Amino acid sequence: MRKKFDLYLADDERAALEIKARTARLPMSTFLRRVALAKKIEQPPSEISRSQYAELARVGSNLNQIAAALNAGIAHGIDVEVINELAVQVRMLRLQLVGATGDEPAQNRGQP
C-alpha cells in the first residue's frame, strides 16, 4: 500500500525537479521515486525516433502477415526463414530506437 510522503523544497529546487520530470515524461512522484531508489531513468525517444519506430512497426506487421500466409500455404516462393529473420531484425531496430538492448525484460525498458 502506498502512503503519502511530504517533501519540502525551495521554489527553485521544485522547478528544477519539475523540468527534469517533464523531460523524462514522468509524473513528479514517479520521477522522484526512481531517483530516490537509484533506478534508471530512460531518456524518452525523440520525435524522429517515434516516427521511425511507428514505420518499423508497420513493416514488422507486414512481415508477420507474409510469414503467416507462407506458413498457411497461401503464399509460395519466399523462404519462410528469410521472412522470420527480417522480422527479428525489425524488432531489434525498434528496440534500438527506444534505447533498449533486447535482452532485458519489458518492465525495465523505461516503462512506468
C-alpha positions in Angstrom: 0.0 0.0 0.0 1.4 3.4 -0.9 1.5 6.2 1.6 1.9 9.9 1.1 5.3 11.4 1.8 5.8 15.2 2.3 8.9 16.8 0.9 9.9 20.4 1.5 11.7 22.1 -1.4 12.7 25.6 -2.2 10.9 27.1 -5.2 14.0 26.8 -7.4 14.5 23.1 -6.4 10.9 22.2 -7.2 11.1 24.0 -10.5 14.3 22.1 -11.4 12.8 18.8 -10.5 9.6 19.5 -12.4 11.7 20.3 -15.5 13.6 17.0 -15.1 10.4 15.0 -14.6 8.7 16.7 -17.6 11.8 16.0 -19.7 11.7 12.3 -18.7 7.9 12.4 -19.5 7.2 11.1 -16.0 4.8 12.3 -13.2 6.7 14.1 -10.5 6.1 11.3 -7.9 7.3 8.6 -10.3 10.4 10.6 -11.2 11.3 11.3 -7.5 10.7 7.6 -6.6 13.0 6.4 -9.3 15.7 9.0 -8.4 15.4 8.2 -4.7 15.7 4.5 -5.3 18.6 4.9 -7.8 16.5 3.4 -10.6 17.4 4.1 -14.2 15.5 6.9 -15.8 15.4 6.4 -19.6 15.6 9.4 -21.9 12.4 9.3 -24.0 12.8 8.8 -27.7 12.9 11.8 -29.9 10.1 12.7 -32.3 12.2 11.3 -35.2 12.7 8.0 -33.3 9.0 7.7 -32.6 8.1 8.1 -36.3 10.8 5.6 -37.2 9.5 3.3 -34.6 6.0 3.5 -36.0 7.2 2.9 -39.5 9.2 -0.2 -38.4 6.1 -1.4 -36.6 4.2 -1.3 -39.9 7.0 -3.1 -41.7 7.1 -5.7 -38.9 3.3 -6.2 -39.2 3.6 -6.7 -43.0 6.4 -9.3 -42.5 4.2 -11.1 -39.9 1.3 -11.2 -42.4 3.6 -12.6 -45.1 5.0 -15.2 -42.7 1.5 -16.3 -41.7 0.5 -16.6 -45.3 3.6 -18.7 -46.1 3.0 -20.9 -43.1 -0.7 -21.4 -44.0 0.3 -22.4 -47.6 -1.5 -19.4 -49.1 1.7 -17.8 -50.5 4.6 -19.5 -52.2 8.1 -18.8 -53.5 9.5 -17.0 -50.5 11.7 -18.7 -47.9 9.9 -18.5 -44.5 13.2 -18.4 -42.7 14.2 -15.2 -44.6 10.9 -13.5 -43.6 11.3 -14.6 -39.9 14.9 -13.3 -39.8 13.7 -10.0 -41.3 11.0 -9.8 -38.6 13.6 -10.4 -35.9 15.8 -7.6 -37.4 12.9 -5.2 -37.5 12.1 -5.9 -33.8 15.8 -5.3 -32.9 15.8 -2.0 -34.7 12.7 -0.9 -32.9 14.3 -1.7 -29.6 17.4 0.2 -30.5 15.4 3.3 -31.4 14.0 3.4 -27.9 17.3 2.6 -26.2 16.6 -1.0 -25.2 19.1 -3.7 -25.9 16.6 -6.5 -26.4 18.0 -8.7 -23.6 16.2 -7.1 -20.7 12.6 -7.6 -19.5 9.9 -5.3 -20.7 9.4 -3.8 -17.3 13.0 -2.4 -17.4 12.6 -0.6 -20.8 11.6 2.7 -19.4 8.0 1.9 -18.9 6.3 3.2 -15.8 
